């Protein structure tokens, strides 16, 4: 008999994917409420600076976990590219909150940012999260656990060696792309595989063009090791 924790009704509140999505939606709700509260704030610069930091924490946590896992899948690659471009624009616009010279300018910046962020998180909830839940090898509950860790200021485990030989094939690429997303510029990790990962390299070239280097450390016949480095 399956453990009680493993028994659930799909697409109900007992479904781990539904519970994971609820965590993301709660984070979205909080940041939108904080943003709405900035309208008409007397301490515009101070509150704007604090909110911009909170917003960047949310964008960073999302990028390092949800976007990272989806960036290597053909089904979600273009979606992630668009979401990352939108997130960059949102982050840049958040700076206008601290640069506002008066209350009217501050309120205007809040309204624009509120519109941008509402559309953005709506896309994440309606499109990205269901797509992630449907991807082979993606554990949405685990990803959201990582999301919460980063959002709360914690650090994720970043192994220098990612050995995927014992991992089912469908779960390998999400694990590798998630690890790559956590690299800073010039940092690297070594991928260990039981075959030449040429398909993975093609996915990297499509997803992160010009942003990585690929160096064979060992080339078979039973084990391949590749050093993957983020260059920018």
Backbone as JSON, one array per atom type, in Angstrom:
{
  "sequence": "XXXXXXXXXXXXXXXXXXXXXXXXXXXXXXXXXXXXXXXXXXXXXXXXXXXXXXXXXXXXXXXXXXXXXXXXXXXXXXXXXXXXXXXXXXXXXXXXXXXXXXXXXXXXXXXXXXXXXXXXXXXXXXXXXXXXXXXXXXXXXXXXXXXXXXXXXXXXXXXXXXXXXXXXXXXXXXXXXXXXXXXXXXXXXXXXXXXXXXXXXXXXXXXXXXXXXXXXXXXXXXXXXXXXXXXX",
  "N": [[0.85, -1.2, 0.0], [0.52, 2.26, -0.79], [2.31, 4.95, 0.84], [0.6, 7.27, 2.99], [1.18, 9.94, 2.4], [1.72, 9.84, -0.26], [-0.61, 9.45, -1.55], [-3.09, 10.94, -3.38], [-5.58, 13.07, -4.9], [-5.6, 13.89, -8.2], [-5.25, 17.23, -9.45], [-6.62, 18.42, -7.38], [-6.77, 19.96, -4.09], [-5.15, 18.25, -2.7], [-3.2, 17.44, -4.41], [0.23, 17.41, -5.04], [1.38, 19.1, -7.0], [-0.54, 21.1, -7.3], [-0.46, 22.17, -4.73], [2.14, 23.14, -4.76], [1.97, 25.1, -6.76], [0.29, 26.85, -5.41], [1.97, 27.94, -3.49], [3.67, 29.54, -5.05], [1.78, 31.31, -6.1], [1.0, 32.61, -3.75], [3.34, 33.99, -3.09], [3.41, 35.72, -5.27], [1.04, 37.16, -4.77], [1.66, 38.52, -2.4], [3.78, 40.24, -3.17], [2.51, 41.85, -5.05], [0.6, 43.08, -3.46], [2.26, 44.54, -1.74], [3.33, 46.3, -3.6], [1.04, 47.71, -4.45], [0.49, 49.06, -2.12], [2.33, 51.07, -2.14], [1.42, 53.24, -3.55], [0.89, 56.64, -3.36], [2.52, 56.82, -1.14], [4.24, 58.54, 1.39], [6.96, 58.44, 2.04], [8.52, 58.06, -0.41], [11.02, 57.43, -1.74], [12.38, 55.82, 0.13], [10.58, 53.69, 0.63], [10.28, 52.77, -1.95], [12.85, 51.84, -2.55], [13.09, 49.72, -0.72], [11.03, 48.06, -1.63], [11.93, 47.5, -4.24], [14.14, 45.9, -3.72], [12.88, 43.67, -2.56], [11.36, 42.83, -4.73], [13.37, 42.13, -6.57], [14.45, 39.95, -5.23], [12.36, 38.12, -5.52], [12.31, 37.84, -8.34], [14.85, 36.79, -8.79], [14.76, 34.35, -7.36], [12.8, 33.04, -8.83], [14.02, 32.88, -11.36], [16.31, 31.28, -10.88], [15.26, 28.84, -10.27], [12.52, 27.99, -11.28], [12.58, 29.07, -13.97], [15.08, 28.11, -14.7], [14.78, 25.31, -14.72], [12.96, 25.01, -16.79], [14.25, 26.04, -19.0], [15.77, 24.34, -20.58], [14.1, 22.67, -21.98], [12.46, 21.81, -24.99], [9.77, 22.43, -25.24], [9.3, 24.59, -23.58], [11.29, 26.44, -23.89], [11.29, 28.85, -25.51], [9.28, 30.25, -24.21], [10.45, 30.69, -21.68], [12.56, 32.33, -22.46], [11.18, 34.61, -23.26], [9.91, 35.3, -20.84], [12.13, 35.83, -19.22], [13.18, 38.09, -20.5], [11.1, 39.88, -20.04], [11.18, 39.94, -17.24], [13.67, 41.15, -16.82], [13.1, 43.71, -17.82], [11.16, 44.51, -15.97], [12.69, 44.56, -13.62], [14.44, 46.65, -14.24], [12.64, 48.77, -14.45], [11.78, 48.95, -11.86], [13.75, 50.4, -10.65], [13.04, 53.01, -11.18], [11.32, 53.7, -9.2], [12.85, 54.49, -7.03], [14.05, 56.66, -8.09], [12.16, 58.59, -8.43], [11.07, 61.95, -8.29], [9.0, 63.29, -7.06], [5.72, 62.96, -5.44], [3.72, 62.5, -7.39], [5.13, 61.56, -9.64], [6.2, 59.29, -8.51], [3.85, 57.78, -7.93], [2.92, 57.37, -10.51], [4.98, 55.75, -11.55], [4.63, 53.53, -9.95], [2.1, 52.61, -10.79], [2.6, 51.89, -13.47], [4.52, 49.87, -13.11], [3.0, 48.08, -11.65], [1.11, 47.25, -13.55], [2.82, 45.96, -15.42], [3.9, 43.92, -13.82], [1.65, 42.48, -13.02], [0.72, 41.35, -15.42], [2.96, 39.79, -15.98], [3.29, 37.92, -13.8], [0.87, 36.69, -14.11], [1.24, 35.3, -16.51], [3.18, 33.49, -15.66], [1.74, 31.97, -13.8], [-0.45, 30.99, -15.32], [0.64, 29.81, -17.58], [3.46, 29.04, -17.44], [3.78, 27.48, -14.98], [1.86, 25.29, -15.24], [3.0, 24.16, -17.55], [5.54, 23.41, -16.67], [4.84, 21.49, -14.77], [4.0, 19.51, -16.45], [6.25, 18.68, -17.79], [8.52, 16.06, -18.6], [10.33, 14.47, -16.03], [10.49, 16.68, -14.32], [10.15, 17.8, -11.07], [7.85, 19.51, -9.62], [7.18, 20.21, -7.01], [9.63, 19.94, -5.65], [11.1, 21.89, -6.99], [9.72, 24.21, -6.23], [10.24, 24.12, -3.53], [12.98, 24.72, -3.61], [12.73, 27.28, -4.7], [11.48, 28.65, -2.57], [13.52, 28.49, -0.67], [15.57, 30.1, -1.83], [14.18, 32.54, -2.05], [13.87, 33.2, 0.6], [16.39, 33.9, 1.28], [18.25, 31.88, 1.51], [20.75, 29.45, 0.45], [21.21, 27.31, -2.31], [22.19, 23.89, -2.85], [25.13, 23.55, -4.63], [26.67, 21.56, -6.48], [30.01, 20.74, -7.54], [30.4, 18.72, -9.29], [28.24, 17.13, -11.45], [26.75, 14.27, -11.67], [25.02, 12.36, -13.8], [24.53, 9.75, -14.45], [23.06, 7.79, -13.1], [20.57, 8.79, -13.12], [17.27, 8.84, -14.36], [16.69, 9.13, -17.9], [14.81, 11.1, -18.77], [14.9, 12.93, -16.71], [17.32, 14.15, -16.65], [18.22, 16.46, -18.2], [16.68, 18.73, -17.2], [17.79, 18.84, -14.59], [20.48, 19.47, -15.15], [20.33, 21.95, -16.52], [19.2, 23.51, -14.54], [21.28, 23.55, -12.69], [23.23, 24.94, -14.19], [22.05, 27.46, -14.37], [22.53, 28.53, -11.91], [25.11, 29.29, -11.84], [27.67, 31.75, -11.45], [29.29, 34.31, -13.45], [32.05, 32.98, -15.15], [32.19, 30.78, -13.5], [31.97, 27.18, -13.12], [30.87, 23.77, -13.73], [31.33, 20.2, -13.62], [30.05, 17.91, -15.81], [29.06, 14.56, -15.67], [28.58, 11.76, -17.62], [27.14, 8.85, -19.26], [27.32, 8.71, -21.95], [28.25, 10.47, -24.96], [27.29, 13.74, -24.61], [25.99, 15.13, -26.87], [23.37, 15.93, -27.84], [22.53, 17.46, -25.63], [24.38, 19.55, -25.73], [23.57, 20.84, -28.07], [21.11, 21.79, -27.2], [21.96, 23.61, -25.26], [23.27, 25.44, -26.94], [21.12, 26.47, -28.31], [19.61, 27.57, -26.25], [21.27, 29.1, -24.56], [22.99, 30.85, -26.19], [26.32, 31.73, -26.89], [26.91, 32.06, -24.21], [28.24, 30.18, -22.76], [30.93, 27.81, -22.24], [32.25, 24.74, -23.49], [33.93, 22.03, -22.57], [35.62, 19.09, -23.11], [36.59, 16.82, -20.71], [36.94, 14.15, -20.33], [36.53, 11.57, -22.67], [34.86, 9.07, -23.16], [35.5, 5.45, -23.42], [33.36, 4.6, -21.84], [32.66, 6.52, -20.04], [31.89, 9.95, -20.02], [33.11, 13.19, -19.43], [32.37, 16.56, -19.03], [33.33, 19.9, -18.84], [31.41, 22.58, -18.08], [31.06, 25.95, -18.47], [29.94, 29.13, -17.41], [30.1, 32.02, -19.24], [29.2, 34.61, -19.29]],
  "CA": [[0.0, 0.0, 0.0], [1.33, 3.48, -0.88], [2.25, 5.78, 2.02], [-0.5, 8.25, 2.94], [1.65, 11.18, 1.78], [1.8, 9.64, -1.71], [-1.95, 9.24, -2.06], [-3.77, 12.21, -3.57], [-6.46, 13.16, -6.06], [-4.99, 14.83, -9.13], [-5.93, 18.5, -9.73], [-7.33, 18.9, -6.2], [-5.86, 20.56, -3.1], [-4.23, 17.23, -2.2], [-2.2, 17.21, -5.45], [1.46, 18.16, -4.74], [1.59, 20.17, -7.98], [-1.46, 22.19, -6.95], [0.08, 22.79, -3.53], [3.33, 23.9, -5.16], [1.51, 26.31, -7.45], [-0.28, 27.75, -4.41], [3.09, 28.65, -2.85], [4.09, 30.58, -5.98], [0.72, 32.3, -6.16], [1.04, 33.39, -2.52], [4.47, 34.92, -3.23], [2.95, 36.76, -6.21], [0.04, 38.0, -4.1], [2.32, 39.39, -1.42], [4.55, 41.3, -3.81], [1.56, 42.78, -5.66], [0.01, 43.87, -2.37], [3.28, 45.49, -1.31], [3.45, 47.31, -4.63], [-0.16, 48.55, -4.4], [0.57, 49.9, -0.93], [3.27, 52.17, -2.37], [0.73, 54.37, -4.16], [0.65, 57.74, -2.44], [3.38, 56.75, 0.03], [4.99, 59.78, 1.63], [8.4, 58.14, 2.02], [8.59, 57.39, -1.71], [12.33, 56.89, -2.05], [12.72, 54.74, 1.06], [9.72, 52.53, 0.4], [10.59, 52.27, -3.29], [14.1, 51.07, -2.47], [12.81, 48.47, -0.02], [10.25, 47.18, -2.49], [12.76, 47.05, -5.36], [14.93, 44.77, -3.23], [11.97, 42.53, -2.41], [11.0, 42.36, -6.07], [14.53, 41.45, -7.15], [14.55, 38.64, -4.58], [11.37, 37.25, -6.16], [12.74, 37.57, -9.71], [16.03, 35.92, -8.71], [14.33, 33.01, -6.95], [12.09, 32.45, -9.96], [14.97, 32.59, -12.43], [17.24, 30.22, -10.51], [14.57, 27.58, -10.04], [11.49, 27.67, -12.28], [13.08, 29.32, -15.32], [16.22, 27.24, -14.98], [14.32, 23.96, -15.06], [12.22, 25.04, -18.06], [15.03, 26.62, -20.09], [16.38, 23.33, -21.42], [13.1, 21.84, -22.65], [11.99, 22.41, -26.23], [8.4, 22.9, -25.08], [9.21, 25.81, -22.78], [12.49, 27.26, -24.1], [10.94, 30.2, -25.98], [8.52, 30.88, -23.14], [11.39, 31.17, -20.67], [13.3, 33.45, -23.02], [10.3, 35.79, -23.19], [9.71, 35.66, -19.44], [13.35, 36.44, -18.72], [13.26, 39.44, -21.05], [10.12, 40.69, -19.3], [11.68, 40.11, -15.87], [14.73, 42.16, -16.88], [12.45, 45.01, -17.97], [10.52, 44.82, -14.68], [13.75, 44.93, -12.69], [14.94, 47.99, -14.59], [11.62, 49.77, -14.15], [11.7, 49.11, -10.4], [14.7, 51.45, -10.26], [12.39, 54.32, -11.3], [10.65, 54.02, -7.94], [13.79, 55.19, -6.16], [14.48, 57.89, -8.75], [11.05, 59.53, -8.52], [11.39, 63.21, -7.62], [7.84, 63.78, -6.3], [4.69, 61.95, -5.24], [3.02, 62.17, -8.63], [6.01, 60.72, -10.45], [6.29, 58.01, -7.81], [2.6, 57.05, -8.12], [2.89, 56.94, -11.9], [5.9, 54.63, -11.7], [4.0, 52.37, -9.28], [1.02, 52.09, -11.63], [3.18, 51.22, -14.63], [5.13, 48.64, -12.65], [1.92, 47.18, -11.25], [0.58, 46.65, -14.77], [3.82, 45.04, -15.96], [4.07, 42.76, -12.95], [0.42, 41.71, -13.04], [0.74, 40.53, -16.64], [4.08, 38.85, -15.91], [2.99, 36.81, -12.89], [-0.24, 35.97, -14.7], [1.81, 34.35, -17.46], [3.83, 32.42, -14.91], [0.72, 31.09, -13.2], [-1.35, 30.37, -16.29], [1.35, 29.11, -18.65], [4.72, 28.4, -17.04], [3.64, 26.44, -13.96], [1.28, 24.06, -15.81], [3.94, 23.55, -18.49], [6.57, 22.75, -15.87], [4.26, 20.28, -14.16], [3.82, 18.49, -17.49], [7.52, 18.29, -18.38], [9.1, 14.82, -18.07], [11.49, 14.6, -15.16], [10.44, 17.86, -13.46], [9.44, 17.66, -9.81], [7.46, 20.88, -9.32], [7.24, 20.41, -5.56], [11.04, 20.16, -5.3], [11.49, 23.2, -7.53], [9.14, 25.26, -5.4], [11.02, 24.11, -2.3], [14.18, 25.5, -3.9], [12.27, 28.67, -4.86], [11.27, 29.21, -1.23], [14.83, 28.63, -0.04], [16.24, 31.29, -2.39], [13.4, 33.73, -1.71], [14.1, 33.51, 2.0], [17.79, 34.27, 1.48], [19.11, 30.71, 1.66], [21.55, 29.03, -0.69], [20.97, 25.96, -2.77], [23.38, 23.08, -3.02], [25.7, 23.75, -5.96], [27.78, 20.61, -6.59], [31.0, 20.98, -8.59], [30.27, 17.61, -10.22], [26.86, 16.67, -11.63], [26.81, 12.94, -12.26], [23.64, 12.01, -14.15], [24.48, 8.39, -14.99], [22.05, 6.99, -12.42], [19.31, 9.52, -13.18], [16.5, 8.48, -15.58], [17.0, 10.06, -19.01], [13.9, 12.23, -18.83], [15.13, 13.86, -15.61], [18.7, 14.64, -16.68], [18.42, 17.81, -18.72], [16.23, 19.75, -16.24], [18.76, 18.93, -13.5], [21.69, 20.12, -15.65], [20.06, 23.36, -16.8], [19.01, 24.18, -13.26], [22.62, 23.79, -12.12], [23.88, 25.98, -14.96], [21.43, 28.75, -14.07], [23.03, 29.05, -10.64], [26.51, 29.68, -11.97], [28.06, 33.13, -11.71], [30.19, 34.42, -14.59], [33.33, 32.27, -15.04], [32.06, 29.56, -12.69], [31.71, 26.0, -13.94], [30.69, 22.47, -13.09], [31.69, 19.09, -14.5], [28.98, 16.96, -16.08], [29.5, 13.18, -15.88], [27.51, 11.06, -18.32], [27.56, 7.56, -19.8], [27.42, 8.83, -23.39], [28.63, 11.81, -25.4], [26.04, 14.51, -24.51], [25.85, 16.06, -27.99], [22.05, 16.58, -27.84], [22.51, 18.48, -24.59], [25.13, 20.72, -26.21], [22.71, 21.56, -29.02], [20.11, 22.52, -26.42], [22.66, 24.75, -24.68], [23.52, 26.41, -28.0], [19.85, 27.1, -28.63], [19.06, 28.25, -25.09], [22.24, 30.03, -24.0], [24.01, 31.09, -27.23], [27.41, 32.62, -26.53], [26.99, 32.27, -22.77], [28.86, 29.05, -22.08], [31.96, 27.06, -22.94], [32.03, 23.29, -23.4], [35.28, 21.45, -22.63], [35.67, 17.68, -22.77], [37.63, 16.39, -19.78], [37.09, 12.73, -20.61], [35.68, 11.24, -23.83], [34.54, 7.66, -23.33], [34.3, 4.93, -24.09], [32.27, 4.3, -20.92], [32.31, 7.7, -19.26], [32.23, 11.26, -20.58], [33.07, 14.31, -18.51], [32.4, 17.84, -19.74], [33.3, 21.1, -18.0], [30.52, 23.59, -18.62], [31.37, 27.22, -17.81], [29.17, 30.32, -17.8], [31.08, 33.07, -19.59], [28.61, 35.93, -18.98]],
  "C": [[0.87, 1.23, 0.0], [1.23, 4.25, 0.42], [1.16, 6.84, 1.86], [-0.09, 9.51, 2.22], [1.7, 11.08, 0.27], [0.43, 9.46, -2.35], [-2.65, 10.59, -2.18], [-4.67, 12.11, -4.79], [-5.92, 14.25, -6.96], [-5.9, 16.04, -9.36], [-6.84, 18.95, -8.59], [-6.3, 19.47, -5.22], [-4.89, 19.55, -2.52], [-3.1, 16.93, -3.19], [-0.96, 18.04, -5.14], [1.73, 19.29, -5.73], [0.68, 21.36, -7.7], [-0.95, 22.92, -5.7], [1.31, 23.63, -3.85], [2.94, 25.19, -5.86], [0.94, 27.32, -6.47], [0.82, 28.55, -3.7], [3.55, 29.8, -3.74], [3.05, 31.69, -6.03], [0.7, 33.18, -4.91], [2.2, 34.4, -2.56], [4.11, 36.05, -4.18], [1.97, 37.71, -5.52], [0.7, 38.99, -3.16], [3.06, 40.54, -2.1], [3.63, 42.31, -4.5], [0.88, 43.65, -4.6], [0.99, 44.92, -1.87], [3.41, 46.63, -2.32], [2.25, 48.25, -4.6], [-0.11, 49.5, -3.22], [1.5, 51.08, -1.1], [2.6, 53.4, -2.97], [0.42, 55.43, -3.11], [1.51, 57.72, -1.2], [4.18, 58.03, 0.18], [6.49, 59.55, 1.55], [8.72, 57.39, 0.74], [9.92, 56.72, -1.95], [12.66, 55.68, -1.17], [11.88, 53.49, 0.79], [9.98, 51.92, -0.97], [11.84, 51.42, -3.28], [13.86, 49.73, -1.81], [12.03, 47.51, -0.93], [11.08, 46.66, -3.65], [13.63, 45.87, -4.94], [14.09, 43.52, -3.08], [11.61, 41.96, -3.77], [12.15, 41.62, -6.72], [14.73, 40.08, -6.52], [13.58, 37.65, -5.23], [11.82, 36.87, -7.57], [13.94, 36.62, -9.72], [15.64, 34.49, -8.36], [13.62, 32.3, -8.1], [13.05, 32.03, -11.06], [15.84, 31.38, -12.11], [16.57, 28.86, -10.36], [13.6, 27.25, -11.18], [12.0, 27.89, -13.7], [14.22, 28.37, -15.68], [15.77, 25.86, -15.41], [13.63, 23.93, -16.42], [13.08, 25.46, -19.24], [15.62, 25.58, -21.03], [15.4, 22.44, -22.16], [12.59, 22.55, -23.89], [10.61, 23.03, -26.07], [8.32, 24.27, -24.42], [10.37, 26.77, -23.0], [12.15, 28.69, -24.51], [10.14, 30.95, -24.93], [9.45, 31.47, -22.09], [12.18, 32.36, -21.19], [12.47, 34.73, -22.94], [10.09, 36.24, -21.75], [10.96, 36.31, -18.85], [13.53, 37.87, -19.25], [12.3, 40.37, -20.31], [10.59, 40.95, -17.87], [12.8, 41.15, -15.82], [14.13, 43.56, -16.98], [11.78, 45.44, -16.66], [11.57, 45.26, -13.67], [14.28, 46.32, -12.96], [13.91, 49.06, -14.22], [11.49, 49.98, -12.64], [12.66, 50.19, -9.92], [14.06, 52.84, -10.33], [11.64, 54.69, -10.03], [11.57, 54.82, -7.02], [14.24, 56.51, -6.77], [13.38, 58.93, -8.84], [11.32, 60.78, -7.69], [10.23, 63.77, -6.81], [6.79, 62.67, -6.23], [3.97, 61.53, -6.5], [3.84, 61.26, -9.52], [6.13, 59.33, -9.84], [5.04, 57.16, -8.05], [2.48, 56.55, -9.55], [3.78, 55.74, -12.14], [5.32, 53.37, -11.08], [2.93, 51.77, -10.18], [1.55, 51.35, -12.85], [3.77, 49.87, -14.22], [4.08, 47.62, -12.24], [1.31, 46.49, -12.46], [1.52, 45.63, -15.36], [3.88, 43.76, -15.15], [2.82, 41.88, -12.95], [0.37, 40.8, -14.26], [1.8, 39.44, -16.53], [3.75, 37.66, -15.01], [1.78, 36.03, -13.38], [0.23, 34.94, -15.71], [2.5, 33.2, -16.75], [2.81, 31.43, -14.36], [-0.05, 30.31, -14.25], [-0.63, 29.51, -17.31], [2.57, 28.35, -18.13], [4.51, 27.25, -16.06], [2.96, 25.18, -14.49], [2.23, 23.37, -16.78], [5.05, 22.83, -17.74], [6.04, 21.45, -15.28], [4.13, 19.15, -15.17], [5.13, 18.01, -18.1], [8.03, 16.98, -17.78], [10.29, 15.13, -17.18], [11.48, 15.79, -14.24], [9.58, 17.56, -12.24], [9.08, 19.08, -9.35], [7.53, 21.17, -7.83], [8.68, 20.69, -5.1], [11.51, 21.52, -5.79], [10.96, 24.33, -6.65], [9.8, 25.28, -4.02], [12.31, 24.9, -2.46], [13.84, 26.98, -4.04], [12.13, 29.34, -3.49], [12.6, 29.43, -0.52], [15.54, 29.89, -0.53], [15.51, 32.56, -2.0], [13.64, 34.16, -0.27], [15.57, 33.79, 2.32], [18.73, 33.1, 1.66], [19.87, 30.41, 0.38], [21.22, 27.58, -1.03], [22.28, 25.21, -2.9], [23.86, 23.19, -4.47], [26.91, 22.82, -6.15], [28.71, 20.96, -7.75], [30.94, 19.9, -9.66], [28.81, 17.17, -10.25], [26.91, 15.36, -12.39], [25.38, 12.46, -12.52], [23.49, 10.57, -14.6], [23.4, 7.54, -14.35], [20.69, 7.66, -12.44], [18.56, 9.11, -14.45], [16.67, 9.56, -16.65], [16.09, 11.28, -19.02], [14.14, 13.28, -17.76], [16.5, 14.52, -15.67], [18.81, 16.11, -17.07], [17.87, 18.89, -17.79], [17.22, 19.94, -15.09], [20.0, 19.72, -13.94], [21.45, 21.61, -15.9], [19.8, 24.14, -15.52], [20.35, 24.49, -12.61], [23.33, 24.92, -12.87], [23.34, 27.36, -14.6], [21.97, 29.36, -12.79], [24.49, 29.47, -10.71], [26.64, 31.19, -12.1], [29.0, 33.13, -12.91], [31.54, 33.79, -14.25], [33.3, 31.06, -14.11], [31.68, 28.4, -13.6], [31.35, 24.81, -13.07], [31.07, 21.41, -14.11], [30.5, 18.14, -14.59], [29.58, 15.58, -16.34], [28.33, 12.41, -16.48], [28.05, 9.74, -18.85], [27.51, 7.54, -21.32], [27.83, 10.26, -23.74], [27.36, 12.67, -25.44], [25.88, 15.56, -25.62], [24.46, 16.69, -28.06], [21.93, 17.7, -26.79], [23.25, 19.73, -25.05], [24.29, 21.52, -27.2], [21.63, 22.35, -28.29], [20.74, 23.75, -25.76], [22.87, 25.83, -25.73], [22.24, 27.15, -28.38], [19.34, 27.98, -27.49], [19.97, 29.34, -24.56], [23.34, 30.35, -25.01], [25.05, 32.11, -26.77], [27.62, 32.81, -25.05], [27.66, 31.12, -22.03], [30.04, 28.54, -22.91], [31.78, 25.59, -22.59], [33.38, 22.62, -23.61], [35.23, 19.98, -22.21], [36.86, 17.4, -21.86], [37.95, 14.92, -19.99], [36.08, 12.35, -21.7], [35.59, 9.74, -24.04], [35.73, 6.73, -23.11], [33.12, 4.65, -23.15], [31.82, 5.52, -20.12], [32.77, 8.94, -20.0], [32.12, 12.3, -19.47], [33.25, 15.6, -19.31], [32.38, 18.96, -18.72], [32.48, 22.17, -18.7], [30.71, 24.87, -17.8], [30.45, 28.32, -18.31], [30.16, 31.44, -18.07], [30.51, 34.47, -19.38], [27.14, 35.76, -18.61]]
}
